[in-house]
């Protein structure tokens, strides 16, 4: 998914019906929204998709649906490792790849436990590569079950295999981002940063783009930032957008993903706020009031920037 232009890769939600079943019509509309907003690709079956609350059959079904709806307009990646012996993980990687995705993503914290060394992790990744033929792979430093960060040297070594084309980074450290970019320079590879607090600095350092939960509120604004972060004529506006993301970060993380589904409802997407995830906080009137103010602030910002919202 490496491109000369910076891109936004949304971490996709999974819409559910009020009875808890997957809402495939809603998933179609959501996929179309991401694409129409200008996303450079799609990350399906990820943490925002509630992947740990899905069955294996449901994971395959939502990924296949996203691939079919995207219909080649943008590349799609999806998670394919969910713990257990490497052979089991490799088998599911193959099943995910058979849906038509462009690369399959490995969760770093499910390849080795928190107590296991980098040597163990490296050996298991090598085994995973050996058991998955020539399938393009990527890695995601998912916070669940714990956040296992890949060092710059590890990432450089992985990319040198020619098999690893994508990395979603959650280290939250711009110094580490720069070191990872230096270790992978010149490769057919893209590092996508999840941390919007240093989004502009990351893009300027050479990240391929952004992959963040904020795209489940207003993907148009993140696409705008990826296109204009280095536009000298718009640097005041770029600073303004970066400040907006920092100011609103806590609001967008609270009671997530319910609040993002609620926000998308308010902007016209016909989906339920139902989530299978537990212990995410209480979706109360104060949370709704915070989202209302977020919408007011966002509308004022995009009006000033002359960004047209997408409707599907």
C-alpha positions in Angstrom: 0.0 0.0 0.0 3.0 2.3 -0.5 2.2 5.4 -2.5 4.0 8.5 -3.4 1.1 10.6 -2.1 0.2 10.4 1.6 -2.9 8.5 2.4 -5.5 7.8 5.0 -6.3 4.2 5.9 -9.5 4.1 8.1 -9.7 1.5 10.8 -13.2 0.3 9.9 -16.1 -0.1 12.2 -18.5 -3.0 12.1 -22.1 -1.8 12.1 -24.5 -4.1 14.0 -28.3 -4.3 14.0 -30.0 -3.6 17.3 -30.3 -7.4 17.9 -26.5 -7.8 17.6 -26.3 -9.3 14.1 -23.9 -7.8 11.6 -25.6 -5.1 9.5 -24.2 -5.8 6.1 -26.2 -3.0 4.5 -24.7 -0.6 7.0 -21.2 -2.0 6.3 -21.8 -1.3 2.6 -22.7 2.3 3.3 -19.8 2.8 5.6 -17.3 1.3 3.1 -18.7 3.7 0.4 -18.4 6.6 2.8 -14.7 5.9 3.4 -14.0 5.5 -0.3 -16.0 8.6 -1.3 -14.2 10.7 1.3 -10.9 9.9 -0.4 -9.4 7.1 1.7 -6.3 5.5 0.2 -7.2 2.1 1.5 -9.3 0.2 4.1 -8.3 -1.7 7.2 -11.1 -4.2 7.8 -11.4 -6.7 10.7 -9.3 -4.5 13.1 -9.8 -3.5 16.7 -12.3 -0.8 15.7 -14.2 -3.5 13.8 -14.6 -5.3 17.2 -12.6 -8.2 15.7 -12.3 -9.9 19.1 -16.0 -10.0 19.4 -16.5 -11.6 16.0 -16.5 -15.4 15.2 -14.1 -16.7 12.7 -16.9 -17.0 10.1 -18.0 -13.4 10.8 -14.5 -12.1 10.4 -14.2 -13.7 7.0 -17.7 -12.5 6.0 -17.1 -8.9 6.8 -13.7 -8.8 5.1 -15.2 -10.4 1.9 -18.0 -7.9 2.0 -15.7 -5.0 2.3 -13.5 -6.3 -0.6 -16.6 -6.8 -2.7 -18.0 -3.3 -2.0 -14.7 -1.6 -2.5 -14.5 -3.4 -5.8 -10.8 -2.5 -6.4 -11.3 1.2 -5.9 -8.8 1.1 -3.0 -6.7 -1.7 -1.5 -8.0 -3.5 1.5 -6.0 -5.0 4.4 -7.4 -7.2 7.2 -6.2 -8.9 10.4 -5.4 -12.6 10.1 -3.7 -13.6 13.3 -5.7 -14.4 16.5 -3.3 -16.4 18.6 -2.5 -20.0 19.1 0.2 -22.1 17.3 1.8 -20.4 14.3 0.3 -23.1 12.0 -3.2 -22.2 13.2 -2.4 -18.5 12.6 -1.0 -19.2 9.2 -4.0 -21.2 8.2 -6.3 -18.2 9.0 -4.0 -15.8 7.2 -4.6 -17.9 4.1 -8.3 -17.8 4.6 -8.3 -14.0 5.0 -6.1 -13.6 1.9 -8.5 -15.7 -0.1 -11.2 -13.1 0.4 -9.3 -10.8 -2.0 -7.4 -8.5 0.4 -4.1 -6.9 -0.7 -2.3 -7.8 2.5 -3.0 -9.7 5.8 -2.1 -8.0 9.1 -0.5 -9.7 12.0 -1.2 -8.6 15.6 2.1 -8.2 17.3 0.7 -9.0 20.8 -0.8 -12.3 19.6 2.5 -13.7 18.1 4.4 -13.6 21.4 3.2 -13.1 24.9 4.2 -10.1 27.0 6.7 -12.2 28.9 8.4 -13.6 25.8 11.5 -12.1 24.3 12.0 -10.4 21.0 14.0 -13.5 19.9 10.8 -15.6 20.4 8.8 -13.0 18.5 11.3 -12.9 15.7 11.4 -16.7 15.4 7.6 -16.9 15.3 7.3 -14.2 12.6 9.9 -16.1 10.5 7.8 -19.2 11.0 4.7 -17.3 10.0 6.4 -16.0 6.9 7.6 -19.5 6.0 4.1 -21.0 6.3 2.2 -18.4 4.4 3.8 -18.8 0.9 4.2 -15.4 -0.8 1.2 -13.6 0.9 1.9 -9.9 1.5 1.8 -9.3 5.3 1.7 -6.3 7.6 1.9 -5.7 11.3 -0.2 -3.8 13.8 0.9 -2.8 17.3 -2.6 -3.4 18.6 -3.2 -2.3 22.3 -5.1 -5.6 22.9 -4.3 -8.0 24.5 -1.2 -5.8 25.2 0.8 -3.5 23.1 3.9 -5.1 21.7 6.0 -2.5 19.9 8.3 -3.5 17.0 11.8 -1.9 17.2 13.2 0.0 14.2 15.7 -2.8 13.7 13.1 -5.5 13.8 10.9 -3.6 11.3 13.8 -3.0 9.0 14.7 -6.7 9.0 11.0 -7.7 8.4 10.7 -5.3 5.4 14.0 -6.6 3.9 12.3 -10.0 3.5 10.2 -8.4 0.8 7.0 -9.9 2.3 6.1 -7.1 4.7 4.4 -4.1 3.0 2.4 -2.4 5.7 2.8 -1.4 9.3 0.3 0.4 11.6 2.3 2.1 14.3 1.1 2.9 17.7 4.3 3.7 19.5 3.1 7.4 20.1 6.8 8.5 19.9 7.9 10.6 16.9 11.5 9.8 17.6 10.8 6.1 17.2 8.7 6.8 14.1 11.7 8.6 12.5 14.0 5.7 13.4 11.5 3.1 11.8 11.3 5.2 8.7 15.1 5.4 8.4 15.3 1.6 8.8 12.8 1.0 6.0 13.8 3.8 3.6 13.6 2.9 -0.1 11.5 -0.2 0.4 8.1 -0.9 -1.2 6.5 -0.4 2.2 4.2 2.0 4.0 4.2 3.0 7.7 0.8 4.4 8.8 0.7 6.3 12.0 -2.2 5.9 14.5 -1.4 8.9 16.7 -3.0 12.1 15.6 -1.2 14.2 18.3 1.9 14.2 16.1 0.2 13.5 12.7 1.8 16.5 10.9 5.3 15.7 12.2 4.9 12.1 11.2 3.8 12.9 7.7 6.7 15.3 7.3 9.1 12.7 8.6 8.0 10.3 5.8 5.1 8.2 7.1 3.0 6.8 4.2 -0.1 8.2 5.9 -2.4 8.0 8.9 -4.6 5.2 10.2 -6.6 6.4 13.2 -10.0 6.2 14.9 -10.7 9.8 14.1 -11.5 8.7 10.6 -14.6 7.1 12.0 -16.0 10.6 12.7 -14.8 12.7 9.8 -12.6 11.0 7.3 -12.7 14.0 5.0 -10.6 16.1 7.4 -7.9 13.5 7.7 -7.8 13.1 3.9 -7.4 16.9 3.7 -4.5 16.8 6.2 -2.7 14.1 4.3 -3.0 16.1 1.1 -2.1 19.5 2.6 0.3 18.9 5.5 3.2 20.2 3.5 1.4 22.9 1.5 3.3 26.2 2.4 0.2 28.3 1.5 -1.9 26.4 4.1 0.5 26.0 7.0 -1.7 28.1 9.3 -4.7 25.9 8.5 -2.6 22.7 9.0 -1.6 23.9 12.5 -5.3 24.6 13.2 -6.3 21.1 12.1 -3.6 19.5 14.2 -4.7 21.5 17.2 -8.3 20.4 16.6 -7.3 16.8 16.7 -5.3 17.3 19.9 -8.2 19.2 21.6 -10.8 16.6 20.7 -8.8 13.4 21.3 -10.3 12.5 24.7 -13.8 13.1 23.4 -13.3 10.7 20.5 -11.8 8.0 22.6 -14.5 8.0 25.3 -17.1 5.3 25.0 -15.6 4.2 21.7 -16.8 2.8 19.3 -20.4 3.7 20.4 -19.8 7.4 20.1 -18.4 7.1 16.6 -21.4 5.2 15.5 -23.6 7.8 17.1 -21.7 10.6 15.4 -22.1 8.8 12.0 -25.8 8.5 12.7 -26.0 12.2 13.2 -24.3 12.9 9.9 -26.8 10.8 8.1 -25.5 7.2 8.1 -28.3 4.7 8.8 -26.6 2.5 11.4 -27.2 1.5 15.0 -25.0 2.4 17.9 -25.0 -1.2 19.1 -21.6 -2.6 20.1 -20.6 -6.0 21.3 -17.7 -4.6 23.2 -18.0 -4.5 27.0 -16.7 -2.1 29.6 -16.2 0.9 27.3 -17.9 3.4 29.6 -21.4 4.8 29.9 -23.1 6.4 26.9 -25.0 9.1 28.8 -26.3 12.6 28.1 -23.0 14.2 28.9 -21.2 12.0 26.3 -23.9 13.0 23.8 -23.4 16.7 24.7 -19.7 16.3 24.1 -20.4 14.8 20.7 -22.8 17.7 19.9 -20.0 20.2 20.7 -17.5 18.2 18.6 -19.9 18.4 15.7 -20.3 22.1 16.1 -16.5 22.7 16.3 -16.0 20.4 13.3 -18.6 22.0 11.1 -17.1 25.4 11.8 -13.6 24.1 10.9 -14.6 22.4 7.7 -16.6 25.4 6.6 -13.5 27.6 7.1 -11.4 25.1 5.2 -14.1 24.7 2.5 -14.2 20.9 2.9 -17.3 19.4 1.5 -18.7 16.5 3.6 -19.5 13.3 1.9 -23.0 11.8 2.0 -23.9 8.2 1.0 
